[in-house]
Amino acid sequence: MKTQQRKARVVSDVIPQNIENQRQQNEQKISELQAEVLSLEQRLQQFRNAQSLQSVKSSDSTTPTLDSVTEEIQKLEQLVKENEILTGITISEATCSVLEQDMTSSLRQHAIVGEAGGKQFKLQYDVREQLQKVESGGSEAEVQMLEMDVVHDMVVQLESNLQAVAKAVSVRELLQLLASYGAWVEDRERAINHFASTFPELVKREDSNDEQGSFNMVISDPHRDLQLRVLWELKVLPMQSVVPDLKLQVEASPEGESKRLISS
């Protein structure tokens, strides 16, 4: 009877121990499974990130077709033509180089070669740009130097205006001055040549000998002692706008004395 009781106690002691061991084993397996699940989740997220990055690269690196490139070039050429018509300025060359750059600002040098009404010009100007926003207001980019190379007749007629624009370091006003001057020179040339070719017996072109670049259009009647001379010069208004300056002279006496009747 005592032997049976001892066996029962041994069995009862062994069963709790087995349960505890099994519980520890189960907890270890659960921990291992949780670690494996976490590892799989991390690998899945990495795979998704890589797939998303690959998708972005694929979309960015898509090779454009020849038709799309041709269409884009045609659009750009059309924009350039429209800009030339609106401004009267044709840019044949434009370059930009970085002279200085640090964490807060950069200094770029721009060079432009072009034509305004058939008159060639070259510009060079430096732009200082603040790379961080200016909290106190004002412009983040500033033109610090402006140099120009224009044809001789521009220098003669527009010298004071060119100096004023260069002193103000205003690229916009300079381009406006060149475009306005070139347009009126073209109009003047076209008008005088038109009258001279249409009425060769009555109208002659007479270039002035001064350095002001003025043109005289002489209208004469071969049957009468009468001659009309149109002096066509140009003048610059405020805001760098060029307008024609016309003066009219009439010569009627045999001695060639002239009398200015109209000046506009």
C-alpha positions as CSV (number, residue, x, y, z in Angstrom):
1,M,0.0,0.0,0.0
2,K,2.9,2.3,0.9
3,T,4.6,1.4,-2.4
4,Q,1.6,2.5,-4.4
5,Q,1.4,5.8,-2.6
6,R,5.1,6.5,-3.3
7,K,4.5,5.8,-7.0
8,A,1.5,8.1,-7.1
9,R,3.6,10.9,-5.5
10,V,6.4,10.4,-8.0
11,V,3.9,10.5,-10.9
12,S,2.3,13.6,-9.5
13,D,5.7,15.3,-9.2
14,V,6.7,14.3,-12.7
15,I,3.6,15.6,-14.4
16,P,3.9,19.2,-13.3
17,Q,7.6,19.1,-14.3
18,N,6.7,17.9,-17.8
19,I,4.0,20.5,-18.2
20,E,6.5,23.2,-17.2
21,N,9.1,21.9,-19.7
22,Q,6.5,21.8,-22.4
23,R,5.4,25.3,-21.7
24,Q,8.9,26.6,-21.9
25,Q,9.4,24.8,-25.2
26,N,6.2,26.3,-26.5
27,E,7.2,29.8,-25.5
28,Q,10.6,29.4,-27.1
29,K,8.9,28.2,-30.3
30,I,6.5,31.1,-30.2
31,S,9.4,33.5,-29.8
32,E,11.2,32.0,-32.7
33,L,8.1,32.2,-34.8
34,Q,7.5,35.8,-33.8
35,A,11.1,36.6,-34.8
36,E,10.7,34.8,-38.1
37,V,7.5,36.7,-38.8
38,L,9.2,40.0,-38.0
39,S,12.0,39.1,-40.3
40,L,9.7,38.2,-43.1
41,E,7.7,41.4,-42.6
42,Q,11.0,43.4,-42.8
43,R,12.0,41.5,-46.0
44,L,8.6,42.1,-47.5
45,Q,8.8,45.9,-46.8
46,Q,12.3,46.0,-48.3
47,F,11.0,44.2,-51.3
48,R,8.1,46.6,-51.7
49,N,10.5,49.6,-51.3
50,A,12.8,48.2,-53.9
51,Q,9.9,47.5,-56.3
52,S,8.6,51.0,-55.8
53,L,12.1,52.5,-56.5
54,Q,12.5,50.3,-59.5
55,S,9.1,51.5,-60.8
56,V,10.1,55.2,-60.4
57,K,13.4,54.5,-62.2
58,S,11.6,52.7,-64.9
59,S,9.2,55.6,-65.5
60,D,12.1,58.2,-65.3
61,S,14.3,56.2,-67.7
62,T,11.7,55.6,-70.3
63,T,13.3,56.2,-73.6
64,P,11.3,58.8,-75.6
65,T,10.3,57.9,-79.1
66,L,11.6,59.7,-82.1
67,D,8.2,61.2,-82.8
68,S,7.9,62.6,-79.3
69,V,11.3,64.1,-79.5
70,T,10.6,65.6,-82.9
71,E,7.3,67.0,-81.6
72,E,9.0,68.6,-78.6
73,I,11.7,70.2,-80.8
74,Q,9.0,71.6,-83.1
75,K,7.2,73.1,-80.1
76,L,10.3,74.7,-78.9
77,E,11.2,76.1,-82.3
78,Q,7.7,77.6,-82.6
79,L,8.1,79.2,-79.2
80,V,11.4,80.7,-80.2
81,K,9.9,82.1,-83.4
82,E,6.9,83.6,-81.5
83,N,9.3,85.2,-79.1
84,E,11.4,86.7,-81.9
85,I,8.3,88.2,-83.5
86,L,7.1,89.7,-80.2
87,T,10.4,91.1,-79.1
88,G,12.2,91.7,-82.4
89,I,15.3,90.1,-80.9
90,T,17.0,87.0,-82.2
91,I,19.4,85.1,-79.9
92,S,22.0,83.1,-81.7
93,E,24.1,82.1,-78.8
94,A,23.7,82.0,-75.0
95,T,26.1,80.7,-72.4
96,C,26.2,80.5,-68.6
97,S,29.1,79.7,-66.3
98,V,29.3,79.5,-62.5
99,L,32.1,81.8,-61.2
100,E,31.4,81.3,-57.5
101,Q,29.2,79.1,-55.3
102,D,28.9,78.3,-51.6
103,M,26.2,77.2,-49.2
104,T,24.4,80.5,-49.3
105,S,24.9,82.1,-52.8
106,S,26.2,81.7,-56.3
107,L,27.6,84.0,-58.9
108,R,26.8,83.2,-62.6
109,Q,28.1,84.9,-65.7
110,H,25.8,85.1,-68.7
111,A,26.8,85.9,-72.3
112,I,24.4,86.5,-75.1
113,V,25.0,87.1,-78.8
114,G,22.1,88.1,-81.0
115,E,20.5,90.6,-83.4
116,A,17.9,93.4,-83.0
117,G,16.5,94.6,-86.3
118,G,19.6,93.2,-88.1
119,K,21.9,95.0,-85.7
120,Q,24.3,92.6,-84.0
121,F,25.0,92.9,-80.3
122,K,26.8,91.1,-77.5
123,L,25.9,91.2,-73.8
124,Q,27.7,89.9,-70.7
125,Y,26.3,90.2,-67.2
126,D,26.8,88.6,-63.8
127,V,24.0,87.5,-61.6
128,R,24.4,87.0,-57.8
129,E,21.7,84.6,-56.6
130,Q,20.9,83.9,-52.9
131,L,20.3,80.2,-52.5
132,Q,18.4,80.7,-49.2
133,K,15.2,82.8,-49.0
134,V,15.8,86.4,-48.1
135,E,13.7,87.0,-45.0
136,S,14.0,90.7,-45.1
137,G,12.3,90.9,-48.5
138,G,13.9,92.0,-51.8
139,S,15.1,90.1,-54.8
140,E,16.9,86.8,-54.4
141,A,18.8,87.4,-57.7
142,E,20.7,90.6,-58.5
143,V,22.5,91.6,-61.7
144,Q,25.8,93.0,-60.6
145,M,27.7,93.8,-63.8
146,L,26.6,94.6,-67.4
147,E,28.8,95.0,-70.4
148,M,27.7,95.4,-74.0
149,D,29.2,95.4,-77.5
150,V,27.0,97.1,-80.2
151,V,27.4,98.4,-83.7
152,H,28.9,101.9,-84.3
153,D,25.7,103.7,-85.3
154,M,24.0,102.4,-82.0
155,V,26.9,103.9,-80.0
156,V,26.6,107.2,-81.9
157,Q,22.8,107.6,-81.5
158,L,22.2,105.9,-78.2
159,E,25.5,106.6,-76.3
160,S,23.9,108.4,-73.4
161,N,21.0,105.9,-73.1
162,L,23.4,103.0,-73.3
163,Q,25.5,104.5,-70.5
164,A,22.4,105.1,-68.4
165,V,21.3,101.5,-68.8
166,A,24.7,100.1,-68.1
167,K,24.9,102.2,-64.9
168,A,21.5,101.0,-63.8
169,V,22.6,97.4,-64.6
170,S,19.2,96.7,-66.3
171,V,19.3,93.9,-68.8
172,R,15.6,94.3,-69.5
173,E,15.9,98.0,-70.4
174,L,18.9,97.3,-72.6
175,L,17.1,94.6,-74.6
176,Q,14.1,96.9,-74.9
177,L,16.3,99.7,-76.2
178,L,18.0,97.5,-78.7
179,A,14.8,96.0,-79.9
180,S,13.0,99.3,-80.3
181,Y,15.9,100.9,-82.1
182,G,16.4,98.0,-84.4
183,A,12.6,97.9,-85.3
184,W,12.5,101.6,-86.2
185,V,15.7,101.5,-88.2
186,E,14.2,98.6,-90.2
187,D,11.0,100.5,-90.7
188,R,12.8,103.7,-91.8
189,E,15.0,101.8,-94.3
190,R,12.0,99.9,-95.7
191,A,9.9,103.1,-96.1
192,I,12.6,105.2,-97.8
193,N,13.6,102.3,-100.1
194,H,9.9,101.8,-101.0
195,F,9.3,105.4,-102.1
196,A,12.7,105.6,-103.9
197,S,12.0,102.4,-105.9
198,T,8.3,103.2,-106.5
199,F,8.8,106.8,-107.6
200,P,12.4,106.9,-108.9
201,E,11.8,110.1,-110.9
202,L,10.5,112.0,-107.9
203,V,12.1,110.5,-104.8
204,K,15.8,110.0,-104.0
205,R,17.6,108.7,-100.9
206,E,20.2,110.9,-99.4
207,D,22.4,109.6,-96.6
208,S,23.6,112.3,-94.2
209,N,27.3,112.8,-93.7
210,D,27.0,113.3,-89.9
211,E,27.4,110.6,-87.3
212,Q,23.8,110.8,-86.2
213,G,22.8,108.1,-88.8
214,S,19.9,110.2,-90.2
215,F,18.5,109.6,-93.7
216,N,17.1,112.3,-96.0
217,M,14.4,111.5,-98.5
218,V,14.4,114.1,-101.2
219,I,11.2,114.6,-103.2
220,S,11.6,116.9,-106.2
221,D,9.5,117.9,-109.2
222,P,11.6,118.0,-112.4
223,H,9.2,120.5,-114.0
224,R,9.2,122.9,-111.1
225,D,11.7,124.6,-108.9
226,L,10.5,122.8,-105.8
227,Q,12.3,120.3,-103.6
228,L,11.0,118.6,-100.4
229,R,13.5,117.1,-98.0
230,V,12.4,114.8,-95.3
231,L,14.9,114.4,-92.5
232,W,14.2,111.1,-90.7
233,E,16.1,110.7,-87.4
234,L,15.3,108.8,-84.2
235,K,15.0,109.8,-80.6
236,V,14.6,108.0,-77.4
237,L,11.8,108.5,-75.0
238,P,11.6,107.6,-71.3
239,M,11.5,103.8,-70.6
240,Q,14.0,103.3,-73.4
241,S,11.5,103.5,-76.2
242,V,12.8,104.7,-79.6
243,V,10.4,106.8,-81.9
244,P,11.0,108.5,-85.3
245,D,11.9,112.2,-85.3
246,L,10.8,113.7,-88.6
247,K,11.7,117.1,-89.9
248,L,10.5,118.6,-93.2
249,Q,12.3,121.2,-95.3
250,V,11.2,122.9,-98.5
251,E,13.6,124.4,-101.0
252,A,11.9,126.6,-103.5
253,S,14.2,129.5,-104.4
254,P,16.8,129.3,-107.2
255,E,19.6,130.1,-104.8
256,G,18.7,127.0,-102.9
257,E,17.6,128.8,-99.7
258,S,15.7,126.4,-97.6
259,K,13.0,127.0,-95.1
260,R,11.9,124.5,-92.5
261,L,8.1,124.4,-92.5
262,I,7.3,121.4,-90.3
263,S,9.2,119.8,-87.4
264,S,7.7,116.8,-85.6
